[in-house]
């Protein structure tokens, strides 16, 4: 077979195209299962329908095609996008995602309003918004992984695994997972870049994705840890050694206060960055307080006046009287029963079983990382030679482990701490079944661990010969980037000319661990989509 090099997809193109096709598969699977499998009668919130809303034949078709996405918490997100925060319990869902969905729906409604009602436009809008942010998030994850691993092979495998992650249905349904993953990964990416201000040890622009993640999900606040840690690490590794060096080489010691100026600048920049990150969150809390804690008329239509829910303007909720009136913790505890070990009941055993794979994968491998890198962890990921401050020290020869995730790599420290905190929080406080989507959208660690564990079967020698002969024949072998060639060798020549064929779906894994990872990701991908789209319990 003769191949045209110009038609071969780069690793980044492969990742984005595969991400797109996985979203198409999710939409097809949910549409088919929603139409052939009876829905489970779940006793959960369902958004009231506007009795005056005109339903056309096109609306019926859209509901047939996308109706399986309006399940579980998706009902809240669509409701908020359509009506706003009409009930107190809806404050558990942060506003950025439903706001984006609403304004995209306004645009769609201005174009298709004559044939499609606003509710259908909201559903289409949510699907398109999540498709866009999923593609953006996989692209950012690929860039971040490449910067952390310095290996195209591992970065590529991480991004491909993310495309079929075990919580995939939540990245397509009207949930905030795709948006949160994008803002979180982008915050992490910004924290790996060089400082944007001359004397600052943090890129102040990282405040924007961090602030957006804070208005997307409550656990976005943990992303600020990356900003603070990066500033702290860069100060110790760059600024302080430079100050010490200049102090030792300068004759006039009186200018020491001038030398310390970069540290003061770093502190000011860090404070500004954190404040900028918090501003959107603070505005949301002010809105919540004015909406539900100030006595006023709500002016809601009659079909939204449900007596079981606390309506805006009642001003009688306990959280309104808190010294810091934040609604989130009260609402999670009061309406969802979230609290320390509150979910530990025998009847919840199936939900614990659902969450066990991701928790075991993450916690076991993070503990191995800590064990193999105990010296690095005790130094908080700071370079060993920095803490000497110029004094002699016996050289440290690290132990090398052949199969340990991130062994002797200090760069993973902050990510391990971040995911371990979230994992322990899931185990102790939240409804355990949400751990899969909670962790899959908050951190790249799951994909990084699995990318180092999964071994792709070797490229057949015939394929390898075809690759080499092809590059030799066209006479441009020297022009092929090495990272590009490494993915060709990983995938095989045929896969690199396909937009959707990748190792995770087309190759047989050579060892047990690789097969377990492959089965786990793909089974949760398909089974989760089927169950979710018919209101059956899932992650």
ZATORMI-61288 format. One line per field, with one value per residue (C-alpha): residue number from 1; residue in three letters; z, y, x. Coordinates in nm, 2 decimals, always signed. Last residue first. Example, Ala and Ser with C-alpha at 12.3 -4.5 7.8 and 13.67 -1.06 7.14 Angstrom:
# ZATORMI-61288
nr: 2/1
rest: ser/ala
z: +0.71/+0.78
y: -0.11/-0.45
x: +1.37/+1.23
//
This chain:
# ZATORMI-61288
nr: 539/538/537/536/535/534/533/532/531/530/529/528/527/526/525/524/523/522/521/520/519/518/517/516/515/514/513/512/511/510/509/508/507/506/505/504/503/502/501/500/499/498/497/496/495/494/493/492/491/490/489/488/487/486/485/484/483/482/481/480/479/478/477/476/475/474/473/472/471/470/469/468/467/466/465/464/463/462/461/460/459/458/457/456/455/454/453/452/451/450/449/448/447/446/445/444/443/442/441/440/439/438/437/436/435/434/433/432/431/430/429/428/427/426/425/424/423/422/421/420/419/418/417/416/415/414/413/412/411/410/409/408/407/406/405/404/403/402/401/400/399/398/397/396/395/394/393/392/391/390/389/388/387/386/385/384/383/382/381/380/379/378/377/376/375/374/373/372/371/370/369/368/367/366/365/364/363/362/361/360/359/358/357/356/355/354/353/352/351/350/349/348/347/346/345/344/343/342/341/340/339/338/337/336/335/334/333/332/331/330/329/328/327/326/325/324/323/322/321/320/319/318/317/316/315/314/313/312/311/310/309/308/307/306/305/304/303/302/301/300/299/298/297/296/295/294/293/292/291/290/289/288/287/286/285/284/283/282/281/280/279/278/277/276/275/274/273/272/271/270/269/268/267/266/265/264/263/262/261/260/259/258/257/256/255/254/253/252/251/250/249/248/247/246/245/244/243/242/241/240/239/238/237/236/235/234/233/232/231/230/229/228/227/226/225/224/223/222/221/220/219/218/217/216/215/214/213/212/211/210/209/208/207/206/205/204/203/202/201/200/199/198/197/196/195/194/193/192/191/190/189/188/187/186/185/184/183/182/181/180/179/178/177/176/175/174/173/172/171/170/169/168/167/166/165/164/163/162/161/160/159/158/157/156/155/154/153/152/151/150/149/148/147/146/145/144/143/142/141/140/139/138/137/136/135/134/133/132/131/130/129/128/127/126/125/124/123/122/121/120/119/118/117/116/115/114/113/112/111/110/109/108/107/106/105/104/103/102/101/100/99/98/97/96/95/94/93/92/91/90/89/88/87/86/85/84/83/82/81/80/79/78/77/76/75/74/73/72/71/70/69/68/67/66/65/64/63/62/61/60/59/58/57/56/55/54/53/52/51/50/49/48/47/46/45/44/43/42/41/40/39/38/37/36/35/34/33/32/31/30/29/28/27/26/25/24/23/22/21/20/19/18/17/16/15/14/13/12/11/10/9/8/7/6/5/4/3/2/1
rest: unk/unk/unk/unk/unk/unk/unk/unk/unk/unk/unk/unk/unk/unk/unk/unk/unk/unk/unk/unk/unk/unk/unk/unk/unk/unk/unk/unk/unk/unk/unk/unk/unk/unk/unk/unk/unk/unk/unk/unk/unk/unk/unk/unk/unk/unk/unk/unk/unk/unk/unk/unk/unk/unk/unk/unk/unk/unk/unk/unk/unk/unk/unk/unk/unk/unk/unk/unk/unk/unk/unk/unk/unk/unk/unk/unk/unk/unk/unk/unk/unk/unk/unk/unk/unk/unk/unk/unk/unk/unk/unk/unk/unk/unk/unk/unk/unk/unk/unk/unk/unk/unk/unk/unk/unk/unk/unk/unk/unk/unk/unk/unk/unk/unk/unk/unk/unk/unk/unk/unk/unk/unk/unk/unk/unk/unk/unk/unk/unk/unk/unk/unk/unk/unk/unk/unk/unk/unk/unk/unk/unk/unk/unk/unk/unk/unk/unk/unk/unk/unk/unk/unk/unk/unk/unk/unk/unk/unk/unk/unk/unk/unk/unk/unk/unk/unk/unk/unk/unk/unk/unk/unk/unk/unk/unk/unk/unk/unk/unk/unk/unk/unk/unk/unk/unk/unk/unk/unk/unk/unk/unk/unk/unk/unk/unk/unk/unk/unk/unk/unk/unk/unk/unk/unk/unk/unk/unk/unk/unk/unk/unk/unk/unk/unk/unk/unk/unk/unk/unk/unk/unk/unk/unk/unk/unk/unk/unk/unk/unk/unk/unk/unk/unk/unk/unk/unk/unk/unk/unk/unk/unk/unk/unk/unk/unk/unk/unk/unk/unk/unk/unk/unk/unk/unk/unk/unk/unk/unk/unk/unk/unk/unk/unk/unk/unk/unk/unk/unk/unk/unk/unk/unk/unk/unk/unk/unk/unk/unk/unk/unk/unk/unk/unk/unk/unk/unk/unk/unk/unk/unk/unk/unk/unk/unk/unk/unk/unk/unk/unk/unk/unk/unk/unk/unk/unk/unk/unk/unk/unk/unk/unk/unk/unk/unk/unk/unk/unk/unk/unk/unk/unk/unk/unk/unk/unk/unk/unk/unk/unk/unk/unk/unk/unk/unk/unk/unk/unk/unk/unk/unk/unk/unk/unk/unk/unk/unk/unk/unk/unk/unk/unk/unk/unk/unk/unk/unk/unk/unk/unk/unk/unk/unk/unk/unk/unk/unk/unk/unk/unk/unk/unk/unk/unk/unk/unk/unk/unk/unk/unk/unk/unk/unk/unk/unk/unk/unk/unk/unk/unk/unk/unk/unk/unk/unk/unk/unk/unk/unk/unk/unk/unk/unk/unk/unk/unk/unk/unk/unk/unk/unk/unk/unk/unk/unk/unk/unk/unk/unk/unk/unk/unk/unk/unk/unk/unk/unk/unk/unk/unk/unk/unk/unk/unk/unk/unk/unk/unk/unk/unk/unk/unk/unk/unk/unk/unk/unk/unk/unk/unk/unk/unk/unk/unk/unk/unk/unk/unk/unk/unk/unk/unk/unk/unk/unk/unk/unk/unk/unk/unk/unk/unk/unk/unk/unk/unk/unk/unk/unk/unk/unk/unk/unk/unk/unk/unk/unk/unk/unk/unk/unk/unk/unk/unk/unk/unk/unk/unk/unk/unk/unk/unk/unk/unk/unk/unk/unk/unk/unk/unk/unk/unk/unk/unk/unk/unk/unk/unk/unk/unk/unk/unk/unk/unk/unk/unk/unk/unk/unk/unk/unk/unk/unk/unk/unk/unk/unk/unk/unk/unk
z: +3.86/+3.75/+3.87/+3.59/+3.44/+3.09/+2.94/+3.24/+3.21/+2.84/+2.86/+3.17/+3.00/+2.70/+2.85/+3.17/+2.96/+2.74/+3.03/+3.25/+2.96/+2.84/+3.19/+3.26/+2.93/+3.00/+3.35/+3.20/+2.93/+2.55/+2.48/+2.16/+1.94/+1.77/+2.04/+2.27/+2.01/+1.79/+1.49/+1.47/+1.22/+1.03/+0.84/+1.16/+1.24/+0.92/+0.99/+1.33/+1.65/+1.85/+1.57/+1.41/+1.75/+1.78/+1.43/+1.52/+1.83/+1.61/+1.37/+1.01/+0.80/+0.81/+0.66/+0.36/+0.07/-0.04/-0.05/+0.28/+0.47/+0.30/+0.35/+0.72/+0.78/+0.56/+0.74/+1.08/+0.95/+0.83/+1.17/+1.35/+1.58/+1.93/+2.15/+2.34/+2.71/+2.96/+3.29/+3.21/+3.02/+3.31/+3.57/+3.35/+3.26/+3.63/+3.72/+3.48/+3.75/+3.81/+3.54/+3.60/+3.98/+4.01/+3.73/+3.90/+4.26/+4.19/+4.32/+4.66/+4.76/+4.91/+5.25/+5.36/+5.04/+4.81/+5.04/+5.04/+4.66/+4.64/+4.87/+4.70/+4.36/+4.47/+4.66/+4.35/+4.12/+4.34/+4.35/+3.98/+3.89/+4.15/+3.91/+4.07/+4.01/+3.84/+3.84/+3.96/+3.72/+3.68/+4.02/+4.04/+4.38/+4.40/+4.44/+4.67/+4.66/+5.00/+5.07/+5.03/+5.12/+4.85/+4.98/+5.05/+4.99/+4.62/+4.55/+4.62/+4.38/+4.56/+4.53/+4.89/+5.02/+5.22/+4.90/+4.71/+4.98/+4.99/+4.61/+4.58/+4.88/+4.77/+4.41/+4.54/+4.75/+4.44/+4.25/+4.52/+4.56/+4.19/+4.06/+4.38/+4.37/+4.00/+4.03/+4.36/+4.25/+4.10/+4.39/+4.64/+4.45/+4.47/+4.85/+4.91/+5.07/+5.35/+5.45/+5.47/+5.30/+5.61/+5.66/+5.72/+5.54/+5.23/+5.31/+4.97/+5.06/+5.40/+5.38/+5.03/+5.08/+5.40/+5.25/+4.94/+5.08/+5.20/+5.44/+5.62/+5.98/+5.90/+5.91/+5.55/+5.59/+5.81/+5.53/+5.61/+5.36/+5.15/+4.85/+4.62/+4.66/+4.91/+4.74/+4.84/+4.76/+4.39/+4.23/+3.89/+3.71/+3.86/+3.69/+3.92/+4.03/+4.32/+4.54/+4.79/+5.13/+5.10/+5.18/+4.86/+4.56/+4.73/+4.91/+4.59/+4.39/+4.66/+4.65/+4.27/+4.29/+4.54/+4.31/+4.02/+4.23/+4.38/+4.10/+4.08/+4.45/+4.42/+4.13/+4.32/+4.63/+4.42/+4.24/+4.57/+4.71/+4.40/+4.40/+4.76/+4.67/+4.36/+4.59/+4.82/+4.61/+4.66/+5.04/+5.01/+4.86/+5.17/+5.11/+4.87/+4.73/+4.54/+4.46/+4.77/+4.77/+4.39/+4.45/+4.75/+4.56/+4.26/+4.49/+4.64/+4.31/+4.12/+4.31/+4.63/+4.46/+4.18/+4.43/+4.63/+4.32/+4.18/+4.51/+4.53/+4.17/+4.19/+4.53/+4.36/+4.18/+4.51/+4.48/+4.17/+4.41/+4.41/+4.04/+3.75/+3.92/+4.08/+3.75/+3.59/+3.86/+3.80/+3.42/+3.48/+3.77/+3.55/+3.38/+3.67/+3.56/+3.88/+4.01/+3.95/+3.88/+3.51/+3.49/+3.27/+3.46/+3.27/+3.20/+3.41/+3.61/+3.29/+3.21/+3.55/+3.51/+3.16/+3.30/+3.55/+3.31/+3.05/+3.30/+3.45/+3.11/+3.02/+3.36/+3.39/+3.31/+3.02/+2.88/+2.69/+2.95/+3.19/+2.94/+2.94/+3.31/+3.26/+3.02/+2.65/+2.53/+2.84/+2.74/+2.41/+2.58/+2.82/+2.54/+2.34/+2.64/+2.71/+2.35/+2.31/+2.60/+2.79/+3.06/+3.22/+2.91/+2.69/+2.95/+2.96/+2.59/+2.56/+2.84/+2.67/+2.35/+2.54/+2.72/+2.40/+2.24/+2.55/+2.57/+2.22/+2.25/+2.59/+2.44/+2.14/+2.36/+2.60/+2.31/+2.15/+2.49/+2.53/+2.18/+2.25/+2.56/+2.35/+2.09/+1.75/+1.41/+1.43/+1.69/+1.46/+1.41/+1.71/+1.91/+1.83/+1.95/+2.27/+2.32/+2.31/+2.58/+2.80/+2.76/+2.87/+3.17/+3.26/+3.26/+3.46/+3.73/+4.00/+4.09/+4.46/+4.43/+4.28/+4.63/+4.69/+4.40/+4.11/+4.02/+3.66/+3.44/+3.12/+3.20/+3.56/+3.44/+3.19/+3.47/+3.72/+3.48/+3.39/+3.76/+3.68/+3.32/+3.02/+2.80/+2.69/+2.54/+2.27/+1.96/+2.06/+2.22/+1.90/+1.69/+1.91/+1.89/+1.51/+1.51/+1.69/+2.06/+2.16/+2.52/+2.70/+2.95/+3.05/+3.18/+3.54/+3.57/+3.70/+4.04/+4.15/+4.23/+3.95/+3.75/+3.52/+3.16/+2.92/+2.68/+2.30/+2.25/+2.53/+2.43/+2.07/+2.15/+2.43/+2.21/+1.91/+2.13/+2.30/+1.97/+1.83/+2.14/+2.08/+1.72/+1.83/+2.08/+1.82/+1.58/+1.86/+1.95/+1.60/+1.51/+1.81/+1.72/+1.36/+1.10/+0.78/+0.47/+0.37/+0.40/+0.12/+0.16/-0.09/+0.00
y: +0.74/+0.55/+0.48/+0.41/+0.71/+0.56/+0.77/+0.70/+0.33/+0.32/+0.58/+0.42/+0.08/+0.21/+0.43/+0.22/-0.09/+0.10/+0.24/-0.07/-0.31/-0.11/-0.07/-0.44/-0.53/-0.32/-0.48/-0.83/-0.79/-0.76/-0.54/-0.62/-0.32/-0.14/+0.04/+0.17/+0.17/+0.42/+0.42/+0.73/+0.98/+0.71/+0.75/+0.71/+0.39/+0.22/+0.30/+0.14/+0.31/+0.31/+0.34/+0.62/+0.78/+0.77/+0.91/+1.22/+1.28/+1.24/+1.51/+1.38/+1.61/+1.39/+1.11/+1.32/+1.10/+0.98/+0.62/+0.63/+0.76/+0.48/+0.21/+0.29/+0.30/-0.02/-0.20/-0.11/-0.23/-0.56/-0.59/-0.57/-0.27/-0.39/-0.44/-0.12/-0.12/+0.05/+0.13/+0.46/+0.59/+0.46/+0.67/+0.98/+0.93/+0.91/+1.19/+1.44/+1.59/+1.74/+1.59/+1.22/+1.28/+1.40/+1.19/+0.87/+0.99/+1.06/+0.71/+0.79/+1.05/+1.29/+1.31/+1.05/+0.87/+1.16/+1.39/+1.12/+1.12/+1.50/+1.52/+1.24/+1.41/+1.74/+1.59/+1.37/+1.67/+1.88/+1.60/+1.51/+1.75/+1.59/+1.29/+1.03/+0.76/+0.91/+0.59/+0.30/+0.01/+0.00/+0.15/+0.36/+0.45/+0.81/+0.88/+1.18/+1.37/+1.45/+1.82/+2.13/+2.46/+2.70/+2.73/+2.36/+2.36/+2.44/+2.13/+1.90/+2.05/+2.13/+1.87/+1.93/+1.84/+1.55/+1.45/+1.43/+1.22/+0.99/+0.94/+0.56/+0.55/+0.86/+0.74/+0.40/+0.58/+0.77/+0.44/+0.28/+0.59/+0.65/+0.30/+0.20/+0.51/+0.47/+0.10/+0.14/+0.40/+0.15/-0.09/+0.19/+0.27/-0.10/-0.10/+0.20/-0.02/-0.11/+0.25/+0.47/+0.78/+0.99/+0.92/+1.30/+1.49/+1.52/+1.45/+1.58/+1.85/+1.97/+1.88/+1.99/+2.29/+2.40/+2.35/+2.56/+2.85/+3.08/+3.35/+3.43/+3.50/+3.26/+3.41/+3.35/+2.99/+2.92/+2.99/+3.25/+3.52/+3.41/+3.61/+3.31/+2.99/+2.70/+2.38/+2.14/+2.40/+2.40/+2.74/+2.68/+2.62/+2.95/+3.18/+3.32/+3.69/+3.63/+3.92/+4.04/+3.96/+3.94/+3.61/+3.41/+3.62/+3.88/+3.61/+3.40/+3.71/+3.80/+3.44/+3.45/+3.78/+3.63/+3.34/+3.57/+3.78/+3.48/+3.43/+3.80/+3.79/+3.49/+3.65/+3.99/+3.81/+3.61/+3.93/+4.11/+3.82/+3.79/+4.16/+4.14/+3.85/+4.04/+4.34/+4.14/+4.24/+4.61/+4.56/+4.40/+4.72/+4.79/+4.48/+4.68/+4.44/+4.22/+3.86/+3.69/+3.90/+3.83/+3.46/+3.47/+3.67/+3.43/+3.13/+3.30/+3.39/+3.07/+2.74/+2.88/+3.15/+2.92/+2.66/+2.91/+3.07/+2.73/+2.61/+2.91/+2.88/+2.51/+2.54/+2.77/+2.47/+2.36/+2.63/+2.46/+2.20/+2.40/+2.37/+2.61/+2.94/+2.84/+2.69/+3.03/+3.19/+2.94/+2.99/+3.37/+3.37/+3.19/+3.52/+3.63/+3.38/+3.31/+3.38/+3.75/+3.97/+4.04/+3.97/+3.68/+3.41/+3.10/+2.84/+2.54/+2.72/+2.81/+2.44/+2.37/+2.65/+2.52/+2.17/+2.30/+2.53/+2.25/+1.98/+2.22/+2.29/+1.92/+1.82/+2.09/+1.86/+1.88/+1.54/+1.51/+1.51/+1.32/+1.04/+0.99/+0.91/+0.61/+0.81/+0.73/+1.06/+1.08/+0.76/+0.91/+1.22/+1.01/+0.79/+1.09/+1.25/+0.91/+0.87/+1.24/+1.23/+1.53/+1.40/+1.73/+1.95/+1.67/+1.60/+1.97/+2.00/+1.68/+1.79/+2.13/+1.95/+1.72/+2.01/+2.21/+1.91/+1.86/+2.23/+2.24/+1.92/+2.04/+2.36/+2.18/+1.94/+2.22/+2.43/+2.15/+2.09/+2.47/+2.50/+2.22/+2.42/+2.74/+2.59/+2.47/+2.56/+2.94/+2.99/+2.84/+3.15/+3.37/+3.05/+2.94/+3.27/+3.26/+2.89/+3.00/+3.25/+2.99/+2.73/+2.97/+3.07/+2.70/+2.63/+2.94/+2.92/+2.67/+2.39/+2.35/+2.67/+2.45/+2.35/+2.70/+2.69/+2.93/+2.98/+3.07/+2.97/+2.81/+2.77/+2.68/+2.42/+2.27/+2.25/+2.10/+1.83/+1.74/+1.64/+1.31/+1.27/+1.50/+1.34/+1.06/+1.32/+1.40/+1.21/+1.15/+1.49/+1.64/+1.45/+1.57/+1.93/+1.90/+1.79/+2.10/+2.17/+2.51/+2.61/+2.74/+2.45/+2.53/+2.20/+2.16/+2.04/+1.68/+1.63/+1.27/+0.96/+0.74/+0.55/+0.36/+0.45/+0.17/+0.06/+0.09/+0.47/+0.58/+0.30/+0.42/+0.79/+0.72/+0.50/+0.75/+1.05/+0.87/+0.75/+1.10/+1.22/+0.94/+1.07/+1.42/+1.30/+1.08/+1.38/+1.59/+1.32/+1.23/+1.59/+1.64/+1.32/+1.44/+1.29/+1.13/+1.28/+1.48/+1.16/+1.00/+0.63/+0.35/+0.00
x: -2.11/-2.42/-2.77/-3.02/-3.20/-3.21/-2.93/-2.71/-2.72/-2.63/-2.36/-2.20/-2.20/-2.02/-1.74/-1.72/-1.65/-1.40/-1.19/-1.19/-1.13/-0.83/-0.69/-0.73/-0.57/-0.27/-0.23/-0.26/+0.01/+0.04/-0.26/-0.46/-0.48/-0.77/-0.97/-0.70/-0.43/-0.61/-0.84/-1.05/-0.90/-0.71/-0.39/-0.18/-0.37/-0.24/+0.13/+0.14/+0.02/+0.34/+0.59/+0.38/+0.37/+0.75/+0.78/+0.59/+0.80/+1.11/+0.99/+1.00/+1.22/+1.52/+1.31/+1.23/+1.34/+1.00/+1.13/+1.31/+1.01/+0.80/+1.06/+1.09/+0.72/+0.66/+0.94/+0.78/+0.44/+0.60/+0.78/+0.45/+0.43/+0.48/+0.16/+0.09/+0.19/-0.04/+0.12/+0.29/-0.02/-0.24/-0.07/-0.07/-0.43/-0.54/-0.30/-0.46/-0.67/-1.02/-1.23/-1.15/-1.15/-1.51/-1.63/-1.52/-1.57/-1.94/-2.03/-1.89/-2.15/-1.91/-1.74/-1.48/-1.39/-1.43/-1.22/-0.95/-0.95/-0.94/-0.65/-0.46/-0.53/-0.37/-0.08/+0.00/-0.02/+0.21/+0.47/+0.47/+0.75/+0.98/+1.05/+1.27/+1.00/+0.70/+0.50/+0.71/+0.79/+1.17/+1.26/+1.57/+1.72/+1.85/+2.22/+2.25/+2.58/+2.73/+2.68/+2.87/+2.70/+2.57/+2.21/+2.19/+1.82/+1.86/+2.08/+1.79/+1.54/+1.21/+0.93/+0.80/+1.16/+0.99/+0.82/+1.15/+1.31/+1.01/+1.02/+0.97/+0.73/+0.55/+0.51/+0.40/+0.14/+0.03/+0.00/-0.21/-0.43/-0.50/-0.57/-0.76/-0.98/-1.05/-1.14/-1.34/-1.60/-1.85/-1.80/-1.88/-2.20/-2.30/-2.23/-2.47/-2.73/-2.49/-2.45/-2.14/-2.27/-2.26/-1.89/-1.83/-2.10/-2.32/-2.69/-2.80/-3.05/-2.93/-2.56/-2.49/-2.71/-2.53/-2.19/-2.28/-2.47/-2.19/-2.30/-1.97/-2.09/-2.38/-2.72/-2.81/-2.70/-3.01/-3.25/-3.53/-3.48/-3.78/-3.67/-3.60/-3.80/-3.74/-3.86/-4.14/-4.41/-4.34/-4.41/-4.25/-4.58/-4.71/-4.46/-4.19/-4.21/-3.96/-4.08/-3.83/-3.68/-3.30/-3.14/-3.23/-3.13/-2.92/-2.72/-2.68/-2.57/-2.31/-2.18/-2.15/-1.96/-1.72/-1.65/-1.58/-1.34/-1.15/-0.91/-0.82/-0.75/-0.53/-0.33/-0.30/-0.17/+0.08/+0.20/+0.25/+0.45/+0.66/+0.73/+0.85/+1.07/+1.21/+1.29/+1.53/+1.83/+1.74/+1.73/+2.08/+2.23/+2.43/+2.65/+2.88/+3.13/+2.88/+2.97/+2.83/+2.51/+2.46/+2.48/+2.25/+1.99/+2.01/+1.97/+1.66/+1.49/+1.52/+1.46/+1.31/+1.10/+1.00/+0.88/+0.67/+0.52/+0.44/+0.29/+0.06/-0.06/-0.11/-0.29/-0.54/-0.67/-0.82/-1.08/-1.21/-1.36/-1.68/-1.73/-1.77/-1.73/-1.40/-1.29/-1.33/-1.12/-0.84/-0.86/-0.83/-0.58/-0.32/-0.27/-0.05/+0.22/+0.40/+0.75/+0.73/+1.04/+0.99/+0.62/+0.50/+0.66/+0.77/+0.51/+0.42/+0.16/-0.02/-0.06/-0.20/-0.46/-0.54/-0.59/-0.84/-1.02/-1.06/-1.15/-1.41/-1.57/-1.58/-1.72/-1.99/-2.28/-2.53/-2.43/-2.11/-1.84/-2.07/-2.10/-1.72/-1.69/-1.46/-1.23/-1.25/-1.10/-0.88/-0.71/-0.62/-0.48/-0.26/-0.14/-0.03/+0.15/+0.32/+0.44/+0.53/+0.77/+0.89/+0.67/+0.55/+0.55/+0.41/+0.14/+0.04/+0.02/-0.19/-0.41/-0.46/-0.57/-0.80/-0.96/-1.02/-1.19/-1.40/-1.48/-1.62/-1.82/-1.95/-2.07/-2.23/-2.42/-2.53/-2.65/-2.85/-3.02/-3.08/-3.21/-3.46/-3.58/-3.61/-3.84/-3.73/-3.89/-3.94/-3.66/-3.39/-3.17/-3.25/-3.30/-2.95/-2.80/-3.01/-2.91/-2.54/-2.63/-2.81/-2.54/-2.27/-2.47/-2.54/-2.17/-2.06/-2.33/-2.22/-2.46/-2.53/-2.73/-3.01/-3.11/-3.25/-3.50/-3.55/-3.18/-3.22/-3.51/-3.36/-2.99/-3.08/-3.33/-3.08/-2.82/-3.06/-3.20/-2.84/-2.81/-2.98/-3.07/-3.12/-2.86/-3.09/-3.32/-3.06/-3.19/-3.55/-3.57/-3.44/-3.69/-3.98/-3.85/-3.84/-4.21/-4.29/-4.36/-4.49/-4.40/-4.70/-4.71/-4.35/-4.21/-4.10/-3.74/-3.71/-3.56/-3.51/-3.71/-3.57/-3.82/-3.58/-3.63/-3.74/-3.46/-3.50/-3.51/-3.27/-3.03/-3.01/-2.97/-2.72/-2.51/-2.52/-2.43/-2.14/-2.01/-2.01/-1.83/-1.57/-1.53/-1.44/-1.18/-1.03/-1.00/-0.84/-0.59/-0.50/-0.45/-0.21/-0.02/+0.02/-0.21/-0.07/-0.22/+0.09/+0.30/+0.10/+0.08/+0.13/+0.00
//
